[in-house]
Amino acid sequence: MNIHLKAISPRGKTRKTAIAPLLGAILILASFCAVGTANAQSNFQPGYIIDTNGDSTGGWIDQKDWLKNPKKITFKTHEQGSAIHYTPMEISAFRVSDERYESAIVSTCVDPVSTNRMTRFPELTLVLDTVFLQVVVEGKKRLLYAKNELNIDNFYIETAEGLELLRYKRYLKANEWGYHAAENKSYLLQLQNHLEDFPGIAVHIPSVKYNLESLSKLFCMYNECTDIVKDKKRVAFETGACIGGTSTAVRFSSSHSSFNFLTRADFGRSYDATAGFFLNVVQNKRGGQWALSNDVLYTSFGTNGRYTDYRSEGHYVIHTTELAYSYIKISNMLQYRIPVGAFRVSLNAGLSYGLLMGRHNSRTQELFLFSLNRITEDEPLERPPTIDPGYFYGFSIQLNRWGAELRREQSDGVSSILILGAPVQRTFLMVKYRIW
């Protein structure tokens, strides 16, 4: 089969960028309208580079939203150090987070894949390119991958002659009614030859599609591997500690007059400390825009209210109610992350569940009936809910390992009496530190 080959300079390409649309902010994010392209933002993560002599140097690599394989990377020996840029001609490999890339000069297919632009011949049009190839599957037989400037997927295998492109192309084929889409699946024969020392795999090759998931499964099967490494929809984990403060208000409501001592009392806000830890599960699509964040926090509040039940000039009752509750609060939220310069802003929303750890509620009734004065005490909320469900929303901002979060929460509250509502509103302001 004839293959057309032409050489181009890797510097002769125009880099495309995608302007990330700015979503409407939940609280006060109007100032973030200057968000640029995701590729232009900084996201330094621990990693290392390997120079052309095979020596490795640890540090921090700017892990951008690489929808296409990078043509250069930015490296620092430490977080606050000076940035150094490297191209595939200057280093042999690098690794950041769980992604490994190797420098290579390879042939890449540039034939259009959309039906209205496909060519009418099955031969591939190839160009030479200098790239960082992503190592998709490690093992005895490795699979490498690159998405080129035309958004075309290219997969590579290692042979005795070097890296070899797995050849695949969609093209238009003539028939009696005109043209229809056809496929050049030369890669299937290449795979048969490349993996021939494992006879049991041959039966699976004809059904292999030319995509990341299907090819990864095949190579993992060959290497007796159970993980599909580097799927673009993989997840990464982040964990750390958080500390801050809360502002809490409880508001009672009821149509029954017997609860006037609660509904008409003015309970002040409570300001308290909170602390805990978090675990984030990030959709690490080379940029991690979506994350599922989970945290466990200790929270508490205490407040009191006073109400006077005035019946006549010489007959009235003063009700003084004191409330104090503490919880272990488990929160699950969905985050949408937006890079803004060196910062990462997240819009958050989710559900919370408070586990009651301690409580105190008491009411003092002071009766005045002319010259008679009598004081009684009781517990107005005898069986508060042991689980306090709620919902919340807010936003957070992160710079490297440090972050801050503002969160607004409303929960069912402290009443289990059907005719008495007692929702609790909390505002959290926390500082976070990511450990890893």
N, C-alpha and C positions, 0 to 999 in steps of 0.2 A: 504494500500500500504506500502510495506517495505521501510524503509529509512536507509541507511547505515550511521553510525555516528562514526567518529573517532576524537580524540583531538590532536591538535598540539600546540606547543608553538609559540606565535607570534614572538619570537626572533629567531626562527629557519628558518626564510625565508630569502632568498637572495634578496636584493633590486635591481631591474633592473633600469638602466638609459639609456636614449636615447641620444646619442651624436648629438647635433644639428648641421646640416651642415651650414657652413659659406658661405653666399652668396657673390658674387663679389661686392666689394664696388664701389660706384659711384665716390667718390672723393679720399679720402686718408685713406681708411679703411683697408689697407693691414696689419696694425699692430694688427688687431683683430683676427688673425688666432688662437689665444689661447682660443677661446670660448669653454667652457666645456659644460656639460649637462645643460639643462634648469632647472632641479630640483636643481642643486647646486648653483644657483644664488640667490641673495638677492633681495627681493621686499617687503619691509616693508610697510604695510598699516594700517590705524587706525582700531582698533578692541578692543575686550575685552575677558577675560577668566572668567569662573565660576568654583570655586574650589569645592571640594567634600562636603563642608558645605553649598553650595549655595550662597556664597559671590562672587560678581563680581569685577574685577579689569580691569580698562581701560588701554590701551597702544597701542603698535604697534606689529603686527603679520606678520611674513615673509610669504606672500602669494605666494607660489611657483606654478609652472605649474603642479598642481595636476591632472594628467591624471588618477591616482588611488587615492583612499582615503588615506590621510596621516596616518602614524603610529606614528608620533610625530610632534610637531610644535615648532617654535622658537618665543619667546615673549620678548618684551622690555617694560618697564614702560614708557619710553620716547625714542625719536628717537636716541639719542646719548648714551643711557644707555647700560648696559651689557645685553647680550643675555642669556635667560633661556630656556631650552628645557623641554617640557611637553609631556607625553604620555597619552593615554586614561585611564591609571590606576591612574594618578595623578591629573587630572581635570575632571569635569563632562561635560563641554561644552565650546565652543568658537565661536566667530563670527568675521569675517573679511570681509570688504566691505559689500556685500549683501548676504554672505554665512554663514549659521549656521551649526555647527557640534556638535554632541552629542556622548559621550563615551558609548560604549556598548560591551558586549561579546555576539556574535551571531553565528549562524550557517551560513556558506557560501558554495555555491555549487562550486565544483571544477571539474565537468564533462567537458571534451573538447567539444567545440562547432563547430570546423571545421569538415566537412564531413568525411575527411580521418582519423580522430582520434576518432570519436564518438563511444560510447559503444553500446552493443546490448541488453541492458535492460533499462526499463523506470524509474527505481528507481534512486533517486538522491544520489550522493555521497557527503556527507557533512563533513565539518571540523569546529571545534570551532575556532573563531578568535576574537581578541580584537582590535577594530577599532574605528575611529571617523566616525560615520554615518552622511551623509549629509541630512539635513531636506529639502526635496524637496517641499512639500506642507504643509503649516500650516493650522490649523482649527480644527473643531470638530473631523474629521478623518484625521490623518496625514499620509503622505507617506515619507519614509526614503529610502536612497539609498547608495550603496557602490559598487565600482568596485574593485575586489580583485586583488591579485598579478598575476593571470592568465588572466587578462583582461576580466573577466566574470562579467556581471551586476547582482546585487542582490538587490531586493526591499523588504521592510519590512513594516508591518502594526503593530499597537499597539492593543493588545487584553487584556482581563482581566488577562491572564497568563503572559503577557509581550510582547516583540517583537517577531513577527512571520514572518518567511521568506515566501514570495510568491513563490510557487514552480513551476518551469518551467525547462524543459530539452528537448533537441533535441537528438534523439538516432536512431539507425538503427533497422528497423523492417523487419523480413523475409517475403518474398512472393514467389510465384512459379517461379519468374525470378531471385531471389537472395535477395538483401536487398535494402530498400529504406528509406529515411529520414522520421521520424515520430516525433511527439511532445507530450510530457506530459504536458498538460495544466491544471494542478491542481489549478493553481492560479485563474482560472475563477470561480471555485466553492468557493474558499476562499473569493473572492470578493463578490459573491452573498450573502454569509453569513455575511460578515463584513458590507456590506452596505444595509442590508435588511430593515432597517427602513426608507428607501427612495424608495418606490415602483417604482417611475418613472424612476429610473436609471437602473433598471434591463434589459431593452431592449437594453441598450448600452453596457453591459458587454461582450456579446459574440464576439463583434468585437474589443475588446481591445487587443492590441499587448503588448508583454512583452518588452517595451522600455520606455525611460524616457518621451517622448512626449505624447504617448498614455495614459499611466497610470496617468500622471500629469493632463491631460484634464479630465479624469474621476473623480479624487479626487477634482479638482477645481469645477467641475459641482456639485458634492455632497455638497461641502462647499459653494455653491453659490458664487464662486470666478471667476473672469474674467481673472486673470493673471495666466500664467504658470510660477511658480517661479523656478528659478535655471536651466532653460534649458541651456545646455552648450554653446548654440549659442546666449545667451543673450548679451545685450550691457551695458556698464557702461559709465559714462560721466566724463570728466575732463574739468575744466575751469581755466583760469588764465590771467595774464597780461604779456606783452612783451615790451621790449624797446631795442633800439640799433641804428645802423647806416647803411647807404646805400652808395654804390659807383655806380654812374650812368653815362652811356655814351650813346650818341645818334649819329647814323651814317646815313647820307643821301646818297641816290643813285638815279641816274636818267640818262637816255640816252639823255636827252634834255639839250642843252647848256644853256638855260635860267635859270637853277638851279645851274650853276657852283658856284655861291656865297655860296651855301650850301654844295654841294657835294665835293668841293675842299677846303673848309675851315676846319681848324683844331679846332674842338670843344673839349675843355678839359673835363676831368671827373669832376663830381660834387659830393661832400661829404656832406651828410645831415643826420639829425636825423630822426628816425622813432619810432612809438609807437602804441600800440593797445592792443587787447585782443584776446584770442583764446578759442575755444570749441572743444574738442575731443570726438568722439564717438568711444568707444573701443569695439572690439569683445572680450568680457571678458571671453575667453575660458580658465579660470584658468591660466592665464599667459598673455593674451592680446597681442598676436603677431601682429595682424592687427588692425589698427585704421584709422578712417576717421577724419582728422584734418581740422578745419576751423578757419581762423583768419581774423580779420578786422584791417587794419593798415592805418595810415596816412603816406604818402610818398610825397616827393617833390624833385625837382632838378632845378638847374639853371646853365647855361653855356653860353659861347659866342664864336664866331668864326670870323676870319678875312680872307678875300680873296682879292687879288689885280688882277683886270682884266686889264692886260697890253696890250695896243693896239699899242703904239709907244712910242718913248722916251719922247715926250711931251704930250702924251694922254693916260691916264689910270684912272681907277676908283677903289677906295678902298671901299669894302663892309664890314661893321661890323654888325654882327647879334647877338642879345641877346635873349635868350630863358629862360623862367621860367614857370614851371607847378607844380601843386599840385593835389594830388589824394587821395581819400579814396579807398583803395585796398582791395577787398574781394578775399580770396584764399581758394581753396578746394584741399586738397592733400590726397593721400593714403600713410600710413606709414607702414613699416615693422619693427618691434621692435626686437632687438637682445640683450639679457642680456649678459653683459660682467663684471664679478665680481659684484661689488656693483653698477655699472653703467648700464644704458639702452641706447643702441645706436639705432637710427631709420634711415632708408633709406627712403627718401621722394621724391615724384613726384606728380605734379598736375597742375591745371589750375588756372589762376588769372583773375580778371576783375577790371580794374581801373576806378573809376567814377571821371570825371574831376571836380575839385572844383574851381580852379583858374588858370589863364594863363596870360602870358605876352610874346609877341614876337615882336621884332622891328628890322628894318634894317636901318642903316645909310649909304647913298651912297655919297661919297665925290669925285666929278669929278674934275680932273685936265686936262685942255686943254691949254697947254702953259701957258700964264699968267692968264687965266680964272680959277676960283675956285668956285665950287657951291656944296652946301650940301642939300640933300633931305632925307626925312624919310618916311618909309611906314611900313606896317604890312605884311610880306611875307606869313604867314600861317593864313589866315583870319578865317577859319572854322575848327579848329582841332576837331578830334573825341571826343565825350562826353564819350564814353566807350572805354577803351583800353584793349582788351583781350590779354592774353599771356599764357605762360607755364613756369614751373620751375622745378628744381630738387635740391637735396642737402642732407644733413644729419644733425642730431641733437644728442645731448647726454644729459642724465638726471641723476641726483643723488638726490634721495628723491624728494623734491619739486622744486629744482632748475634745470635749464637746459640751454643749449646754442644751437643755430642753425646757420648753414651756408647755405645760399640759393642762387642759381643762376637763374635769371629770364630773359626771353626775351619776349617783348610785341610788338604789332604792331606799337606803337609809336604815333607821334604827327602830322602825315600828313594824310589828307583825299583826297589828290590829286592823281589820279590814276597813273600818270607817275612819281610820286616822292615817293620813299620809305624812311621811317624815323623810323626804329625799335629802341627801347630803350632797353639797356642791364643794368640790375641792379644786384648787389651783396649785399645781406643782411647778417649782422652779428648781432644776437640778443641774449639777455639774457631773459629767461622766468622764471616765478614763478607760480607754480600751487597752486591755492587757495583751490580747492577741486576736 
